[in-house]
Amino acid sequence: MTSSGEAGTLSSRLPKLKFGFGIVAFFFICQIVWAVQKTVHPGSSEAGGYAAALTLISAFVLAAYILHCIAAYHYALSNVEGWKHPISPRRAIRFHFIPIFNLYWNYKWPWEVARFVNWRTQRHRMSGVLVGTPVLTGVLVGALLDTSIGALIILSSFAYISRCLRDAFAAPPLPAELHADSGLDAAALTTDN
């Protein structure tokens, strides 16, 4: 497969984040409508009924979309020629449901994505910590303060991941000696003896 053909195929497998940002906007509007209805009619048991239901439904859709994005990243990376990606899409999703471990996992999977980007571009293009911190921050903000703001932080970090992956996919293919599944270390091949 040619480099431009591979780049186009792999880039098309990345998530379309505009849908995620649209879901966040809808979720935020539902939250505002629900809060206004509860404020205008404080004693009414019917205040915010539809808005509350739409807020709950959009929260589930938003969580599913974020997990879909994570799976899409790992699915695309598992199909790169010469790269043996250590995380399957299912494993990437499953580990988000393990309490306490999921805090570590929000650093681990971006770190592996950064390893791929840096390997493919043969330079330090992406930092796993730089992208893992906003993902974890978004999770914590979503759990402790406001879900829509937390999701916005997470999707913003996904935009950074997508940009770095597109750059990596567009990079020229590496020679077979530098493939991650060849057993050789790229850094050892480039050092002067």
N, C-alpha and C positions, 0 to 999 in steps of 0.2 A: 504494500500500500504506500502511496506517495505521501510525502509530508503534508501537503495541502489537503489531500483527501482524508488522511488520518485526522488532521486538525479539525476539518469540517465535521467529520463523523463524531468525534469525541466531544466537540463543542456543542453539537446539537443534543447530546445526552445530558448536558448540564441543566439544572432547573431554571425555569423562567421566573425570575424573582418579581417581575411586575405583578403577577397574580398574588404573590405573598404580600406585597405592599398594599394591594387593593383590599385583601382580606383584613389587614391591620387597620386600614382606614374605616372599613365597614364596622369592625369590632369597636373602634374608638367612638364612632358616631352612635352605635347602639348603647355604649356605656353612658354617653352624655345624655341621650334621650331617657334612659332608665333613671339616671340621677335627677334629671329635671322633673320627671313625673313623680318621683318619690318626694321631691322637695315641694312641688306645687300641691300635692295631695298627701300630706304626711300621715293621716289617719286611715286612709283608704287601703283596703287589702287588695284592690284590683289595680292600683297604681303601678305602672311598670311591667304589667303582665307580658305583653307582646315583646316589649323591649328586653325584658329579662330573658325570655325564651330565645330571642334572636342573639343576645349576648352569649348565652350558654352554648348555643349551636355554633356560633362563629368561633368561640374559644376552642371547641373540639376540632373544627375544620382547620383552624390556625395551627394547632398542635400537630395534627396529621400532616399538614403541608410542610412544616418545619422538619418533621421526621422523613418525609418524602425527599426533601432537598438533601438531607444527609445521606440517605440511601443512594440518591442519584450521583452524588460526588464519588462515592465508593464504587458504584457500578461502572462509572466512566473510567476510573483509575484501574479497575480490574481488567479492563480491555485494552490497556496500553501495551503495545509490543515491546518486549524487553524489560518490562517492569513487573515484578511480583509483588502485588499489593497485599500487605499482611492483614487487612481488615475486609471481611466480606460485607456486603450491604446489610444482610440480616443481622450479623454480629454488631454492626454499627448502631442499628436500631435497638436491639435487645439490651445492650449495656446502658442505655438511657433510662431503663426502668428499674435499675438496681439502686436502691437508696444509698446515699453517701458515695458509693463508687461512681455514680453519674457525675459528681463534681470533678473527679479525676478524669473521667472519660471526655468531658468537655475540653480538656487540654490534650488528651492522647490522640483523638482522631484528627484534630487540626494539625498536630505535630507530624503525623504520618502524611498528610496532604502536603505539608511544607517540605518534608523530605523528598517527596516525588517532584515537586516544582523545582527545588534546588538541584536535584539530580538531573532532571531533563534540561534545565537551562544551563547547567554547569557553572552556576554562580549563586550567591546568596540572594535570591529574589524574594523569598517569603519567610517570615518568622512564625514558627508554631506558637510561640508565646504571645506574639502580637495579635494573632487571630484567636487564640484560645481564651485570652483574657476578656475580650468583648463577648464571646459566646457565654462564658461563665457569668459575667456581669449581667448579661441579658436574662439568663435563667434566674439569677438571684433577684434582680429588679422585678421580673415578672412574678416571682413567688412572694416577694415581700411588699412591693409597692403597687405596681400597676402592670397588668399583663400586656396591654397594648404597647407601652413604652419598652418593656422587656423584649417583646417580639420585634419591635423596630430596631433595637440594638442588635439582636441576633441576625436579622435579615441584612442589616448593614454590613456585618462581618461576613455574611455569605456573599455579598456583592464583591467584597475584597477577595474572597476565596475564588469566586468565579473569574474575576479579572486575572488573577495569578495563574489559574489553570488554563485559561485561554492563551495567555502568553507562553506557558509551558507547552501546550499542544502545538502552537505555531512555531516553536523552536525546531531547528533541524534535527532529524533523528540522530541518535547517538550510534557510533560504531558498535559492533557486536562485542568488542572487548569491554565496553563500558556498560553493558546491560546488567541490570541488577540481579538477574537470575543466572549470570555467567560464573559467579563465585569470586570474581575479582573485585578489588576495591579501586574505585576511580581515583581516589586521592593517592593511592600507592602508585598508580600508573603515571601520574603527572608530576611526581616529585623528582628532583634531580638527585642522582647518586654521586 
